[in-house]
């Protein structure tokens, strides 16, 4: 039986990066449970400093996630880390689209940067970076 997994991104701003990737992947940001968060603070299991208002909703400050509304793709999780990204990614996402040029324009409008175009034999792709500099490819 295959194992399920999630993809985790370290981020300076997990909520902003989650918004980018949710739009990029046609995913949905997972709902918050404000009542649960408030109860954790009231019971002393968390502090107000560990929470944040994000787009008018009470959320955990340092983490968030988005997921495929059809339940087919992996969950994508974003966690705040203190250090900045350093160097090239050792693992990256390859987005397979129906029209690379159109998709590259759409992703750039969401905040991605186009880095370069690549080709190997008949295969072509565009390498881009998300708003925090994480590389990914579009084919």
Secondary structure, 3 states (H helix, E strand, C coil): CCCCCEEEEEECCHHHHHHHHHHHHCCEECCCCHHHHHHHHHCCCCCHHHEEEECCEEEECCEEEEECCCCCCCEEEEEECCCCCCCCCCCCEEECCCCHHHHHHHHHHHCCEEEEEEEECCEEEEEEECCCCCEEEEC
